[in-house]
Amino acid sequence: MSGATDYVERARALAPTIASFADRIEAERRLPAPLADALHEAGLFRMLLPRSLGGAELDPPAFVQVMEEIAKVDASTAWVLGQTAGCSMIAAYLPREAAARIFGPPRAVLAWGAGPQGRAVAVDGGYRLTGSWSFASGIHEATWVGAHAPIIDADGTPRRRADGVPAVRTLLFPIEAATLTDVWNVMGLRGTGSDTYAVDDLFVPRAHTAARDDETERREAGPLYCFPSGSLYASGFACVSLGIARSLLDAFLTLANEKTPRGYKRTLRESAVTQSMLAQADARLHAARAYVLGTLRDILAEAGRTGTLTLGQRVRIRQAASHASREGREVGTLIYHAAGAHAIFAGGPWERRMRDLHSVSQQVQGRDDHFENVGRFLLGLDPDATFL
């Protein structure tokens, strides 16, 4: 627990540094190099990397608290850290020598985009990879890139697993082998630099590939690696939403002490409507946060005993994360409207955070239809395990 507390404190200590780069993050649409250096020095790119490779191997409750603290200051920075940390979990599935080659350098960072896309044709010793992948958050900080791709056998036949599902592997290669395309002109989360990358007939050695989250290939015994990376993405990005909403609420507390709305004789602070709204908003954020942390702590303890996560446990994480993501979005929006005209001006504590908050809710982990999957499970129906 002391290690976990240490990383949360590191995140808090970096708040002034991150805040000082806020304008550059927006303008450059990526993390400025000096900020990336500070994050490396604090070890925040290696939070979910195995200790055997020099990582922190933080437990999930500590990880999501770091995400929340960073997001209070800048959501793009938190997003890049969360995405690349989740990518680094694949180290637990790689042969030791390959993992050391990729993650051994102290400033190694792995990024990847959405998938599966493209195709990986099986050849002697590895695969020939061709394709294009989008939404590669953190790729401008990356030293290696990953690509999720369906496997095609040498005769052109798509390979399938024993259950009939198409076989997909994640193939890793140096950033220099990829061609990047600048497409990240977006409303919010501008600083994530989530551009598109492509390769054409690139040879990737078999040792530099893994079946992501496949227990049969897992080589690390720590309880962290019982969790699918998707569970860490879901809960981590939910706490990004909560962190943004909390920063909006804190800004409103300051405003409420100073602002007298037009046509009123009292400050917002003295309004019964404001007082009630604020109390309920604060309660909703605390409750959503406690739900995520409590769920992760309970399941972490169980995973430490069993060495695996059940489908039901993954559903519980998805349910808590989806609830927190939605609460962050709704509470943040409520606070934004309560701030009135003050909230519409650029450069204050409102406008960028609202753009970021709604961009968080638009990506795959923030979709409201995840509740349908949870409901199917509760009713005894088969959920879509792809999103659990």
Buried (B, 14 or more C-beta within 10 A) or exposed (E): EEEBEBBBEBBBEBBEBBEEBBEBBBEBBBBBEEBBEBBBEBBBBBBBBBBBBBBBBBBBBBBBBBBBBBBBBBBBBBBBBBBBBBBBBBBBBBBEEBBBBBBEEEEBBBBBBBBBBBBBBBEEEBBBBBBBBBBBBBBBBBBBBBBBBBBBEEEEEEBEEEEEEEBBBBBBBEBEBBEBEEEBEEEBBBBBBBBBBBBEEBBBBBBBBBBBBEEEBBBBEBBBBBBBBBBBBBBBBBBBBBBBBBBBBEBBEEBBEEBEBEEEEEBBBEBEEBEEBBEEBBEBBEEBBEBBBEBBEEBBEBBEEEEEBEEEBBBBBBBBBBBBBBBBBBBBBBBBEBBEEBBEEEEBBBBBBBBBBBBBBEBEBBBEEBBEBBEBBEEEEEBEEEBB
